[in-house]
Amino acid sequence: MAITMNPTGGLARDAHDAHDDQEPLKTPRKAAFASWIGSAVEYYDFFIYGTAAALVFGKIFFPSIDPKLATVAAFATFGVGYITRPIGAFFMGHIGDKFGRKKVLTMTLLMMGLSTFLIGLLPTYDQVGIAAPILLVILRLLQGLSAAGEQAGANSMTLEHAPADRRAFYTSFTLSGTQMGFILATMVFLPIATLPEDQLLSWGWRIPFFLSAIVVAVGFWVRRTLPETPAFKEEAEANETVKLPAAVLFRDHTPAVVRVILGALVSVTSTIFGIFVLSYAVNTVHIPRATMLGLLVCANVVALAAIPLWALLSDRIGRKPVFIFGALGCAVLIWPTLWAISRGDLMLIFLFGLLTSGIVYSAANAIWPSLYGEMFDTRVRLSGMAIGTQIGFALGGFAPSISAAIMGEGIDGWMPVAALVSAASVIAAVAIMTARETYKVPMHELGKAQA
């Protein structure tokens, strides 16, 4: 299929999207920006929970049990947010593939914002007893339902608006938004982490949750005018949307769903680095909270630059080699990273932390939106990405809790945790090795047998 040059010098989209040539040339950029800021909002909310779980929740929601068990319990409440994500993926995927991408993106934003704000209002265990952690878990489950549809919806929206030769680059902005959400969440916690312990545990931890109301309002304002994607509109106008997307998905694309589930296990690196490593360094090795939060901010700033560069490389050489490099690199680098933390060597902690989380993990993280989205056709794309990733993320979401449970004694007690990360990363790499390469496949052929 011929690809021609548009008036700005860029490559025009394939014939499947020819009617979209009438739209303003800024639409792909607008879709990428809307996905970026929406993901930043969603994952600001999601990550402030993770930071609070690492630093605060064990002490205020589970104060009556052994400190190690309290840490496990706090991490488990982080993990339960992943339980509802597969359920939410079926629900959000159905809406997105049947009624449109835009409806899903509005729902997820409002649901995440409300549940996060309410967490900031929760009483502690000392105030209401067992009701406190129960309410915390319920609101965390609502966060999980929201997150289930956010990335898949944003990725589908951006992928289907993107020029044919820049699909990885444009969809990578969803993940850049995720990194920005992490940066915002951590930066908000930086000054709060310096508060005296009693103020941090009484009122300080609530501030980031209340601030979510502002970022949700910004995200909603940006997304409200974004048009539906050309690919979905074409399906709807031709009455080719399916009544039960999930049924069609598992009938025609089961191998692809399995690949996405296993590929998503690479996210174990992210959850371990962002949650377990923070707790281990602060609570076990006694590295200052502000130092470790600063490392997390630096790693994500590096990732902001690395993600679009990896995506551009993927648009030139393919999805698979970049993803596989990132996954196998994480399997190796987690060992020196945790070793450096166990020794309290700040220079090596920053070196390996930035290399692992900021650069190498970004290779896999930048590519999966296009890699997974291109495995499915338009009728089931949102469902395929949502269900596959959320089952994989659900498995990875309990990695911090599992790590706290298998953590050994002594200076080398981190080794079982490193082995867990390596195993998950290798599984992800092998799964993607079996996938088709799709970076040159036209939009209308994606997910088809001839692709």
SULHUTA-V254851 format. One record per run of one state. SS is the DSSP state (@ for helix, = for strand, . for the rest). FROM is the first residue (numbers start at 1). TO is the last residue. Records with the same first field share a line. If there is no record, write none. Layout:
BEGIN
SS->FROM-TO / FROM-TO
END
This chain:
BEGIN
.->1-4 / 6-10 / 12-14 / 23-26 / 62-66 / 81-82 / 100-100 / 120-124 / 129-129 / 162-163 / 194-196 / 203-203 / 224-229 / 238-244 / 253-253 / 285-288 / 318-318 / 344-345 / 374-377 / 398-398 / 407-414 / 434-442 / 446-451
=->5-5 / 11-11
@->15-22 / 27-61 / 67-80 / 83-99 / 101-119 / 125-128 / 130-161 / 164-193 / 197-202 / 204-223 / 230-237 / 245-252 / 254-284 / 289-317 / 319-343 / 346-373 / 378-397 / 399-406 / 415-433 / 443-445
END
